[in-house]
Amino acid sequence: MKPRVFLGLVVSAGLLVTACSSISQIGTSVAVATGQISPGQAAAINQSAQAVQQSFQDFTPEQEYYIGRSVAAVILTKYRPYDDPAATRYINLLGQSLAMASDRPETFRGYHFLILDSDDINALSAPGGFVFVTRGLLRCAKSEDQVAAILCHEITHVVLKHGLQAIKKSRITAALTNAALTGVEVAGPSDVAQLTATFSDSINDITSTMINSGYSREFEVQADRGAVDLMKRVGYDPWALVDVLEVMKLRLKPGGNDFAKTHPDPAFRIEVVEKEIGSAQRSTTVNPERQARYEAAMAGI
Ligand SMILES: [Zn+2]
């Protein structure tokens, strides 16, 4: 499809939304009752209105990346990166390997993992694959399997696009229409600025959900279940997630500005995770190579 034709379709879709919303002010049923339109026309209008309602699934990978990058920038105004090249390299190697085995191995410009220099027990994952984990959370882990458990939960948030789903439904169609009108192709810094301005409300929705209110309980359950599945797939012990949650149960302080605020209670999460693990036996052996590289990389955490 030629760009101009595509643009034309977007514009007519926009006009259709306007037309439909003015009719919906009267109400299609009233319009039918007063003889303005026939019942068949009313049904067609209602159907068209539904058809142009766009969802988070309609963001392109590029748009998701630029939204995620802006969300990541907001996170970095609140937290400092942890300056430890060995630990950062290790988290990235581990994270990339896990992401590659996930249901969404590729995102536009790939996954990025960064440790935040904070005692908070917190992790945040922005759309497109920007994953942040605090030192406080990593200190809840005592092995590579347990670090993998933390990363698998965050990767699942990215796989299932939970960040994009935090955008208020009412503004998705407008954001996408504006993005299409201003052009999706990003050629230079001014285009990025324009694109992020177009998505500024969407970005605010995501950051305020991630930092203040947290995702829904349902999304957190999905992330824990996804983490168990991914760990089994890669060959890590899924019981490691239970071990991390046990430590979090002891360390999270009520009223804390971290997982205590944004995630369900660890005791509840343990129940969910144990159910998902099912009959899989807890590993009783320690892989010496795995443990050695974990200790070498995370010594300073
Ligand atoms: Zn989560």
Boltz pocket constraint, residues with backbone or C-beta under 6 A from the ligand:
constraints:
  - pocket:
      binder: B
      contacts: [[A, 153], [A, 157], [A, 219], [A, 220], [A, 223], [A, 263]]
      max_distance: 6.0
